[in-house]
Amino acid sequence: MWGRRKRKETRGKLGAFLDEGCEIEGRYVCTGTVMLDGRLHGEISATDTLLIGEHGVVHARVSGAVLVVRGQVVGDVTATERVELKKTASVTGDIEAPVVVMEEGAVHDGECRMTKLRSADVAIPVVVAVKA
């Protein structure tokens, strides 16, 4: 009954489309694939894929699993899987993700950190000094 609903599969499906005339100020949290072609000021967090269109202007801290940027972002960008900057993209701020892809013509002004998530299964190497 309450709290026993199955979670719908949202990966790959377009969950929302925020068009060019849309303006959001504050915090926006979304699931599924979201296309943002409007303006956002504040913070945006996507659990799946966030597409920032050519007309998208984002002044915010951006986080998500997969981020594809075609428009303008001013703020730090963090992804758990990958960040793609298409040829029309402009990002002013730091980027952190395991995979970062930049097409020719994309502009990035900031630091770029390519990080790997640590798995509990990965053995951590240990160095032991041995006297001969």
N, C-alpha and C positions, 0 to 999 in steps of 0.2 A: 504494500500500500504506500505509505509515506516513505520517501527516501529509497525506494526499491526500483526506481525507473532505471532502465538500461541507458547508458550514455550512447547517444547517436554518433556514428562515425562522421567526423567533420573534415578530416584531412582530404584536401583536393577539391572540396566543394566550395563554391563561392557563397560565403555566409553573409557578406554585406558589401554594398557598393556605395561609397560616399562620393558623390559627384562634385564637379567643379564649383558649383554654387554653395556647397556645404562648408560651414565654419564651426569648429568645435574648440571650446576653451575649457581646460581642465584635464581630467584623467579619463582615458578611454581604454577599456579592457575588452578583448574580443577573442573568439574561438573560430575555428574554421579559416578558410581563406578570405581575407578582407582586402578590397581594392579601395585605396584612398586617393582620390583625385582632387580633393578640396584642400582646405586649410585647417591645421590643427596647432594649437598652442598649449603646451603643458606636458603631458606624458601619455605615451601609448604603449600598451603591452598586449602582444598577440601570442597565444599558446601554439598557434600553427604558422600559417604563411601570411605575411603582410606585404602587399604590393603598393608601392607609392608611385602613382602615375606621373606622367610628364607635367601635368598641371598641378600636382600635389606640392604644397608648401608646408613643411612641418618644422615648427620651432619647439622641439621637445626632446626628452630622453626617450629613446625608442628601444624596445626589446621584443624578442620573439624567437621562434624556432628558425624560420627561414625569412629573410628580408630581401626583397627585390626593389631597388630604388631606380626610378626613372626621372624623378623630380628633384626638389630641393629639400635637404634636411640640415637644420642647424641644431646640433646637440649630439650627445653621445649615442652610439648605436651598439647594441649587444645582441648576439644571436647564439643559440645553442647548437645550431647546425651549420648555417652558412649565410653570408651576406653577398649579394650580387649588385654591383653598380653598373648599370647600363650606360650607353654612350651619352645620354642626356642627363645623367645624374650629377648632382653637386652635393657633397657632404662636407660640412664644416663641423668637425668634432671628432672624437676618438671612435675607432671601430674595433670591436673585440668579437672574434668568432673563430671556430676551428678552421673554416674555409672562407676565404675572401676572394671574390672574382671581380676584376675590373675590366670593362671593355675600353677600347681606345676611345678617347674623348671624354671619359668620366673624370670628374674633378674631386679630389679629396684633400682637405686641408686639416691635418690632425695626425694623431698617432694611430698606428695599426698594430694590433696584437693578435696573433694567430695562436689560439690556445687549444689544448686538447683536454677533454674531460677525463678525469682519472676514474678508471674502473676499479672496483674492489678486487677484481680478478687479476689485475696487472701486478706482477711482482716488482717491488721496489729494489733496485740494485743496492747492495751493501759493499762498501770497500773496507777490507780488513788489512791492516799493516802486518807484514810477516817479517820477523827477524831471520836473517840468513846466517 
